[in-house]
Every structure is written in structure tokens, then in C-alpha cells.
């Protein structure tokens, strides 16, 4: 028995055009999907509800720790390539913390050229127990797009890791 050889068919210019048009929506969707969202990331805030803070009448954590937490959050978001991070650390809330302003940061994010805003809070419950809460809002409408919270155990030297894990496993995982 002999095998029959078939020469490859030529598809011609019309075939190439048809194939190109067939894949255009898929390619366009990939381009839109991969365009990073501009997000203004404000400095994380500390809510020290620990017994030690209540006893002393002041926070028991350092500003340097919160700077590290904020920096790590920006780094993790940028690393994902899903976000184009705008550092909003220069913004200083005049009267009240951003966590209590009911989305007022969205307008500031819009002025910074962002499409979304991120506000994060570390709530220290005890010296070795803390919560991380992150809120992401649409900068145009102020609508809450995502809110995630997680409880972690460990001292303040681990807060940046807790923030990174919340972003990686809840914020970024939820957008897939």
C-alpha cells in the first residue's frame, strides 16, 4: 500500500484576512485585559486597639513600620503588572484618617490621574495579633470595588508580609 501525498493548500490573501478578522476580538480582549489599571495607593494607617496602647494612651508601633507596610503593598501591586501604581504617600489627611472619610480618597486619586484608589489599615489587637483591611474604590464614582480583610498573628515586623499575603491571595486572586 502506498500513502497518498497531498501538497499543503494555499490559503491566499482572502484566507489570511478571514483568519485575521476571526482572531481580532481575542487579541483585542487580551490587550484590554493586560492594560494595567492606574491605582493611587495611599499610606497604610494604623488603628492601635491593643491593651498596651489603651494603657499608655498612645500607639505602641512606629511610623517606620507603617512606611514599610505601605511600600510593600505598592511593590506587590506593581509586581503583578495588573496595576500601574501611583504613590499617593505625599497626600496628608487634614482632619481625619482616610479609613473614616467614606471614600473621600477617590477624588484625590482622580486628581492624581488614577482610575482606582487603595486605602489600607492595620489594626493591632494585641502585641501579636493584627488585622489588615484593604479597600479599593473607583476614582470616578467613589464606588467600593473590593474590600478584603484578614487576621494574622505576629509582631509588627511581620505586618508587611501580612499585607503582601492579603494582596497576593485575596486582592489579586479575586481579579482573575
C-alpha positions as a printed Julia matrix, in Angstrom:
176×3 Matrix{Float64}:
   0.0    0.0    0.0
   1.27   3.39  -0.83
   0.44   6.55   1.04
  -1.01   9.39  -0.94
   0.9   12.63  -0.64
  -1.12  15.83  -0.52
   0.53  19.16  -1.07
  -0.33  21.82   1.51
  -3.13  24.04   0.31
  -2.55  27.74  -0.13
  -4.99  29.89   1.74
  -4.45  33.04  -0.26
  -5.0   36.66   0.73
  -8.7   36.27   1.45
  -8.0   33.34   3.78
  -5.36  35.35   5.64
  -7.8   38.25   6.0
 -10.54  35.93   7.25
  -8.22  34.34   9.82
  -7.03  37.77  10.94
 -10.58  39.0   11.43
 -11.52  35.82  13.27
  -8.75  36.34  15.86
  -9.12  40.13  16.2
 -11.67  40.0   19.07
  -9.45  37.57  21.0
  -6.37  39.75  20.53
  -8.29  42.92  21.43
  -9.64  41.27  24.58
  -6.1   40.24  25.58
  -4.85  43.8   25.06
  -7.68  45.28  27.14
  -7.21  42.61  29.79
  -3.49  43.26  30.06
  -3.68  47.06  30.25
  -2.67  47.93  33.82
  -5.13  49.89  35.95
  -3.78  53.14  37.39
  -4.23  52.9   41.14
  -3.35  55.51  43.77
  -2.06  53.71  46.85
  -2.27  55.84  49.97
  -0.12  55.2   53.03
  -1.47  52.46  55.26
  -2.96  53.65  58.52
  -2.56  52.14  61.97
  -5.51  51.56  64.27
  -3.85  50.52  67.52
  -6.59  48.9   69.6
  -4.17  46.93  71.75
  -4.43  46.95  75.55
  -0.91  48.43  75.7
  -1.96  51.41  73.57
  -5.04  51.94  75.73
  -2.93  51.83  78.89
  -0.26  54.19  77.54
  -2.7   56.46  75.75
  -0.64  56.3   72.53
   0.28  53.9   69.75
   2.88  51.28  70.5
   4.02  50.98  66.88
   6.46  53.02  64.87
   5.88  55.18  61.8
   8.78  53.35  60.13
   6.81  50.1   60.32
   3.85  51.7   58.57
   6.17  53.12  55.89
   7.47  49.6   55.26
   3.93  48.22  55.09
   2.88  50.88  52.53
   6.0   50.36  50.44
   5.46  46.58  50.37
   1.83  46.99  49.29
   2.87  49.23  46.38
   5.61  46.8   45.4
   3.27  43.77  45.38
   0.65  45.55  43.28
   3.24  46.78  40.78
   4.84  43.34  40.6
   1.5   41.86  39.49
   1.57  44.04  36.33
  -2.18  44.33  36.75
  -1.71  47.77  38.28
   0.25  50.88  37.44
   0.87  52.18  40.95
   0.69  55.88  41.7
   2.38  56.61  45.01
  -0.03  58.79  46.99
   2.21  58.94  50.07
   2.52  62.73  49.8
  -1.2   63.09  50.49
  -1.84  64.0   54.11
  -5.34  63.71  55.5
  -6.15  67.07  57.06
  -8.57  66.18  59.83
  -9.45  62.52  59.92
  -7.91  59.28  58.74
  -8.86  58.1   55.27
 -10.4   54.94  56.72
 -13.12  57.17  58.23
 -13.79  59.51  55.33
 -16.25  57.27  53.42
 -14.38  57.29  50.11
 -13.03  60.86  50.08
  -9.71  59.49  48.8
 -11.31  58.63  45.45
 -11.42  62.31  44.46
  -7.76  62.74  45.37
  -6.88  59.62  43.37
  -8.7   61.07  40.37
  -6.71  64.31  40.68
  -3.53  62.2   40.69
  -4.6   60.61  37.39
  -5.66  57.27  38.88
  -8.61  55.11  37.93
  -8.81  53.48  41.37
  -7.75  54.24  44.94
  -6.47  51.93  47.67
  -6.69  52.59  51.39
  -5.28  50.09  53.84
  -5.49  49.76  57.61
  -3.53  47.61  60.02
  -5.48  47.12  63.24
  -3.32  45.97  66.1
  -5.44  43.96  68.53
  -2.67  42.68  70.8
   1.12  42.7   70.61
   0.93  39.53  68.47
  -2.46  39.73  66.73
  -3.48  42.1   63.96
  -5.94  42.58  61.11
  -5.27  44.02  57.67
  -8.12  45.65  55.76
  -7.85  46.94  52.19
 -10.46  48.95  50.3
 -10.28  49.67  46.57
 -12.6   52.29  45.07
 -13.39  53.56  41.61
 -11.81  57.03  41.41
 -14.58  58.42  39.17
 -17.62  57.31  41.17
 -16.2   56.56  44.62
 -17.93  53.17  44.46
 -16.31  50.46  46.56
 -14.93  47.85  44.14
 -13.27  45.46  46.58
 -12.78  45.13  50.31
 -10.69  42.39  51.84
  -9.7   41.69  55.42
  -7.6   39.03  57.1
  -6.36  38.26  60.6
  -2.69  37.5   61.15
  -0.56  36.51  64.11
   2.84  38.04  64.74
   4.57  41.19  65.82
   4.82  44.37  63.81
   7.95  43.16  61.99
   5.62  40.79  60.08
   2.94  43.32  59.12
   4.42  43.96  55.67
   4.3   40.23  54.98
   0.67  40.08  56.1
  -0.23  42.95  53.75
   1.63  41.28  50.88
  -0.2   37.97  51.5
  -3.6   39.69  51.61
  -2.9   41.46  48.32
  -1.47  38.38  46.63
  -4.06  35.83  47.79
  -7.24  37.92  48.01
  -6.99  41.18  46.06
  -5.08  39.85  43.06
  -6.62  36.36  43.13
 -10.13  37.82  43.03
  -9.46  39.73  39.81
  -8.56  36.64  37.74
